[in-house]
Amino acid sequence: MDALAEKIDRGQPLRVKLGVDPTAPDIHLGHCVVLGKLREFQDAGHIAVLVIGDWTARVGDPSGRSSTRPMLSEDAIVANAETFREQAFHILDAERTEVRANGEWFAEMGLAPLFDLASRATINQLLRRNDFASRMQEDRPVSVLELLYPLLQAYDSVALEADVELGGTDQLFNLMLARDIQSRYGVAPQVVMTMPILPGTDGVQKMSKSLGNYIGVTDTPEEQFGKVMSIPDALTADYFRLMFPGEPPPAGHPGTEKRRLGRLVVARFHDAAAAVAAEDHFNRVVRDREAPADVPEFAVPDGEIHLPALLVEALGVGSRSEARRLIEQGGVALDGAPVTTLDMSASALRGAILRAGKRRYVRLV
């Protein structure tokens, strides 16, 4: 802390690091909590360093995991990283952000430097982290590659000479280990600042695209508002505190406060007019159970139509298997009547409104 205080007294900006692994293509509100804190440092005149973990993503962060992550392909990591860079600038000022990829130093690291890095920590240290310890106790595997992950993340802080590192509370072990590793390389240890984890819309697990409990920064205004309205009432205060700390905390009826939260989310990532339109859409479609005012059209080709494929193409459902599950669960309707078959003729579909879930509609022509 003394070294940081001296830098601040000299008017020297701090290097504030946030590392993210591009294991998924989209940023959601959970990411925005730490990105927002990085923006605060940026606005205070410090250097915001966003590290895209294109090499650590190959290992996969074991934090909070009960099993080894599957390895991603290089193509998937590159595509995810590009999308993540673009979306991060919904929160950060692009012109004032130093974006780095840890492949810059790991791609050139040979065995000798890797052995040197591995020698600067002990197995005893690494097995102190709760997820490793619990898996060992339950005789579930921990790969050698996973043991390397905290060291690789720590070395990012060495390479960048980070003064401060931000992360979620689930990252505390990794961030504190980085302080030790920096010291052993003769680099002043960083100050660690952790932010609370934003719960997902299910109110149970942390927000994650793989769990489907996320609100994406590039979701449509209608999707964002609708997802906010789906969160448990008890979470509303947490969302205000973590996403909009400058706003008055919720004090009214839970439904009214969630509407205020929904408008704030949409306005932040779209604009105020979109927030008003999204609430109107919610009132019409969800509250009043009517079709949206403006339903997009989709031209159905002639012949027999496989509905899961149509749902993917016309309504953006993630996959055919997801579409089949949605049909089986009664989540697909044609002119308000639940769909129970996977195949229908084009003539039976044309002129009808197809709905998937609560908020996705298309008029088939």
C-alpha positions in Angstrom: 0.0 0.0 0.0 2.9 2.4 0.8 4.2 2.1 -2.8 0.8 2.8 -4.2 0.3 5.8 -1.9 3.7 7.2 -3.1 2.7 6.8 -6.7 -0.6 8.6 -6.1 1.2 11.4 -4.2 3.5 11.8 -7.2 0.5 12.0 -9.5 1.6 8.8 -11.2 -1.4 6.8 -12.5 -1.8 3.2 -11.3 -1.9 0.2 -13.6 -5.3 -1.4 -12.8 -5.7 -4.9 -14.3 -8.8 -7.0 -15.0 -8.3 -10.4 -16.6 -11.0 -12.2 -18.4 -10.9 -15.6 -20.2 -12.9 -15.7 -23.4 -14.7 -19.0 -22.6 -18.0 -17.6 -24.0 -18.6 -15.0 -26.7 -20.9 -12.6 -24.9 -20.6 -10.2 -21.9 -23.5 -10.3 -19.4 -24.3 -8.1 -16.4 -22.1 -10.3 -14.1 -19.1 -9.1 -16.1 -20.3 -5.5 -15.8 -19.8 -5.4 -12.1 -16.0 -5.6 -12.3 -15.9 -3.8 -15.7 -17.8 -0.9 -14.1 -15.2 -0.7 -11.3 -12.4 -0.7 -13.8 -14.2 2.2 -15.6 -14.3 4.1 -12.2 -10.5 3.7 -12.0 -10.2 4.8 -15.6 -12.3 7.9 -15.0 -10.1 8.7 -12.0 -7.1 9.0 -14.3 -5.6 5.6 -13.9 -4.5 3.1 -16.6 -7.2 0.4 -17.2 -5.5 -2.8 -18.4 -8.0 -5.4 -19.8 -6.3 -8.7 -20.2 -7.9 -11.2 -22.6 -6.8 -14.6 -21.5 -6.5 -16.3 -24.8 -3.9 -18.7 -23.4 -5.3 -19.2 -19.9 -8.7 -19.9 -21.6 -7.1 -23.0 -23.0 -6.6 -24.3 -19.4 -9.8 -23.0 -18.0 -10.2 -21.3 -14.6 -10.9 -24.0 -12.0 -12.5 -21.4 -9.6 -15.7 -22.8 -8.2 -15.6 -25.8 -10.4 -16.4 -29.3 -9.2 -14.8 -30.9 -12.4 -12.2 -30.1 -15.0 -13.4 -27.7 -17.7 -13.5 -29.0 -21.3 -10.7 -27.5 -23.4 -11.9 -25.0 -26.0 -10.6 -25.0 -29.6 -8.3 -22.2 -30.7 -10.8 -21.0 -33.2 -13.5 -20.7 -30.5 -11.2 -18.8 -28.2 -10.2 -16.3 -31.0 -13.8 -15.7 -32.0 -14.9 -15.3 -28.3 -12.0 -12.9 -27.6 -12.9 -10.7 -30.5 -16.5 -10.4 -29.4 -15.5 -9.8 -25.8 -13.2 -7.0 -26.8 -16.0 -5.3 -28.8 -18.6 -5.7 -26.0 -16.3 -4.6 -23.2 -16.4 -1.1 -24.7 -20.1 -0.8 -23.8 -18.6 -0.1 -20.4 -15.0 1.0 -20.8 -13.6 3.9 -22.8 -11.9 2.3 -25.7 -9.5 5.1 -26.3 -8.2 4.9 -22.7 -8.1 1.1 -22.3 -4.9 -0.9 -22.7 -6.0 -4.2 -24.1 -3.5 -7.1 -23.9 -3.7 -10.8 -24.6 -1.6 -13.1 -22.4 -0.6 -15.0 -25.5 1.8 -12.1 -26.0 4.1 -13.7 -23.3 2.9 -17.2 -23.0 3.2 -18.0 -26.7 6.9 -17.3 -26.5 7.5 -18.9 -23.1 9.7 -22.0 -23.4 10.1 -24.8 -20.9 12.9 -23.1 -18.9 10.8 -20.0 -18.0 7.8 -22.3 -17.3 9.9 -24.4 -15.0 11.1 -21.2 -13.3 7.5 -20.1 -12.8 6.5 -23.4 -11.4 9.3 -23.4 -8.9 8.0 -20.2 -7.3 4.9 -21.8 -5.8 4.3 -25.1 -3.9 1.7 -27.8 -4.2 0.8 -27.0 -0.6 -0.1 -23.5 -1.6 -2.2 -24.5 -4.6 -4.1 -27.2 -2.7 -5.2 -24.6 -0.1 -7.9 -23.4 -2.5 -11.3 -24.7 -1.6 -12.3 -26.2 -4.9 -9.0 -28.2 -5.2 -9.2 -29.4 -1.6 -12.8 -30.5 -1.8 -12.2 -32.4 -5.0 -9.2 -34.1 -3.6 -11.2 -35.0 -0.5 -14.0 -36.5 -2.6 -11.5 -38.3 -4.8 -12.5 -36.3 -7.9 -9.7 -35.6 -10.3 -7.7 -32.4 -10.4 -5.5 -32.1 -13.5 -1.9 -30.9 -13.4 -3.0 -28.3 -16.0 -5.5 -26.9 -13.6 -2.8 -26.6 -10.9 -0.9 -24.4 -13.4 -3.8 -22.0 -13.9 -3.4 -19.8 -10.8 0.4 -19.5 -11.7 -0.4 -18.5 -15.2 -2.9 -15.8 -14.1 -0.3 -14.6 -11.5 2.3 -14.3 -14.2 0.0 -11.9 -16.1 0.4 -9.5 -13.1 4.2 -9.9 -13.3 4.3 -9.3 -17.1 2.1 -6.2 -16.8 3.6 -4.9 -13.5 0.0 -4.5 -12.2 -0.5 -2.1 -9.2 -4.1 -3.2 -8.6 -6.0 -6.2 -9.8 -9.8 -6.5 -9.8 -11.9 -9.6 -9.8 -14.9 -11.4 -8.3 -14.8 -12.8 -4.8 -14.4 -16.2 -6.4 -11.0 -15.0 -7.7 -9.5 -14.1 -4.3 -7.1 -17.1 -4.2 -5.8 -16.4 -7.7 -5.3 -12.7 -7.0 -3.6 -13.2 -3.7 -1.3 -15.8 -5.2 -0.3 -13.2 -7.8 1.0 -11.0 -5.0 3.4 -13.7 -3.9 4.5 -14.5 -7.4 5.1 -10.8 -8.2 7.3 -10.5 -5.0 9.3 -13.6 -6.0 10.0 -11.9 -9.4 11.1 -8.7 -7.7 7.9 -6.8 -8.7 5.9 -4.8 -6.2 2.9 -6.8 -5.1 -0.4 -5.6 -6.4 -3.3 -4.5 -4.3 -6.3 -6.8 -4.7 -9.9 -5.6 -4.9 -12.7 -8.1 -5.2 -16.3 -7.4 -6.1 -19.4 -9.4 -5.1 -20.7 -11.9 -7.5 -24.0 -10.9 -9.3 -26.5 -13.8 -8.9 -28.1 -15.0 -12.1 -31.8 -14.5 -12.9 -32.6 -17.8 -11.2 -31.4 -16.3 -7.9 -29.4 -19.5 -7.2 -26.1 -19.6 -9.1 -23.8 -16.9 -10.4 -24.7 -15.4 -13.8 -23.5 -17.6 -16.6 -24.4 -18.0 -20.2 -23.9 -21.8 -20.0 -26.6 -21.9 -17.2 -29.0 -19.7 -19.2 -29.5 -17.4 -16.2 -27.8 -14.3 -17.8 -28.8 -10.9 -19.1 -26.5 -10.0 -22.0 -25.3 -6.5 -22.8 -26.2 -7.0 -26.4 -29.6 -8.6 -25.8 -32.5 -6.7 -27.3 -34.2 -4.1 -25.1 -37.2 -6.4 -24.8 -35.1 -9.4 -23.7 -33.2 -7.3 -21.2 -36.3 -5.8 -19.7 -38.1 -9.2 -19.6 -35.2 -11.0 -18.0 -34.9 -8.3 -15.3 -38.6 -8.7 -14.5 -38.0 -12.5 -14.1 -35.5 -12.2 -11.3 -36.6 -13.1 -7.7 -37.8 -10.0 -5.8 -35.2 -10.6 -3.1 -32.4 -10.0 -5.7 -33.6 -6.5 -6.7 -31.6 -4.7 -4.1 -28.4 -6.6 -5.0 -28.8 -5.7 -8.7 -29.3 -2.0 -7.8 -26.3 -2.0 -5.4 -23.9 -3.7 -7.8 -25.1 -2.3 -11.2 -26.4 1.1 -10.3 -24.8 2.2 -6.9 -25.7 5.8 -7.6 -29.4 5.1 -7.8 -31.7 5.2 -4.8 -32.1 1.7 -3.4 -35.4 -0.1 -3.9 -38.0 1.0 -1.4 -41.4 0.5 -3.1 -43.4 -2.5 -4.3 -41.0 -5.2 -5.7 -42.8 -5.1 -9.1 -42.4 -1.4 -9.4 -38.8 -1.4 -8.4 -38.0 -4.2 -10.9 -39.5 -2.1 -13.6 -37.3 0.8 -12.6 -34.3 -1.6 -12.7 -35.3 -2.9 -16.1 -35.6 0.6 -17.5 -32.1 1.5 -16.1 -30.5 -1.7 -17.7 -32.1 -1.0 -21.1 -31.2 2.7 -21.0 -27.6 1.9 -20.1 -27.0 -0.5 -23.0 -29.4 1.1 -25.5 -31.2 4.4 -24.7 -34.0 5.9 -22.8 -36.5 5.6 -25.7 -35.7 1.9 -26.0 -36.4 1.5 -22.2 -39.8 3.0 -22.6 -40.6 0.8 -25.6 -39.3 -2.3 -23.8 -41.6 -1.7 -20.9 -44.6 -1.2 -23.3 -43.6 -4.5 -25.0 -43.5 -6.3 -21.7 -46.9 -4.9 -20.7 -48.5 -6.0 -23.9 -46.9 -9.4 -24.4 -46.3 -10.7 -20.8 -48.8 -8.8 -18.6 -51.7 -8.6 -21.1 -50.7 -11.8 -23.1 -51.0 -10.2 -26.5 -48.8 -10.4 -29.5 -46.3 -7.5 -29.9 -47.4 -4.5 -31.8 -44.8 -5.0 -34.5 -44.2 -8.7 -35.2 -41.4 -9.4 -37.7 -42.2 -11.6 -40.7 -40.5 -14.8 -41.8 -41.0 -16.4 -45.2 -41.7 -20.1 -44.9 -40.5 -22.2 -47.8 -42.8 -24.7 -49.5 -43.2 -28.3 -48.4 -42.9 -30.0 -45.0 -41.3 -27.8 -42.3 -39.2 -29.2 -39.4 -40.3 -26.8 -36.5 -37.0 -27.1 -34.5 -35.1 -25.9 -37.6 -37.7 -23.1 -38.1 -37.3 -21.9 -34.5 -33.6 -21.7 -34.9 -33.8 -19.8 -38.2 -36.8 -17.6 -37.6 -36.6 -16.9 -33.8 -32.9 -17.4 -33.0 -33.4 -20.4 -30.7 -29.8 -21.6 -29.9 -30.0 -25.0 -31.4 -32.4 -27.6 -32.8 -32.1 -29.7 -29.6 -32.9 -26.6 -27.5 -35.9 -26.0 -29.8 -37.1 -29.6 -29.4 -36.9 -29.2 -25.6 -38.9 -26.0 -25.8 -41.6 -27.7 -27.8 -41.7 -30.7 -25.4 -42.1 -28.3 -22.4 -45.0 -26.5 -24.0 -43.0 -23.3 -24.6 -43.9 -23.0 -28.4 -47.3 -21.8 -29.6 -48.9 -21.2 -32.9 -51.6 -18.5 -32.8 -51.7 -19.1 -29.0 -52.2 -22.9 -29.2 -49.3 -25.0 -27.9 -47.3 -26.9 -30.6 -47.1 -30.6 -29.9 -45.5 -31.8 -33.2 -42.1 -31.4 -34.7 -43.2 -31.2 -38.4 -45.9 -29.2 -40.1 -46.8 -28.3 -43.7 -45.9 -24.8 -44.9 -49.6 -24.2 -45.7 -50.6 -24.8 -42.1 -48.0 -22.4 -40.9 -48.4 -19.4 -43.2 -50.4 -16.6 -41.8 -49.9 -17.7 -38.2 -47.9 -16.1 -35.4 -45.3 -18.4 -34.0 -44.1 -17.8 -30.4 -41.1 -19.3 -28.6 -40.9 -18.8 -24.8 -42.6 -15.7 -23.4 -41.1 -12.9 -25.6 -40.1 -14.1 -29.1 -42.7 -13.8 -31.8 -42.6 -14.1 -35.6 -45.4 -13.9 -38.2 -45.0 -16.7 -40.8 -45.8 -15.7 -44.4 
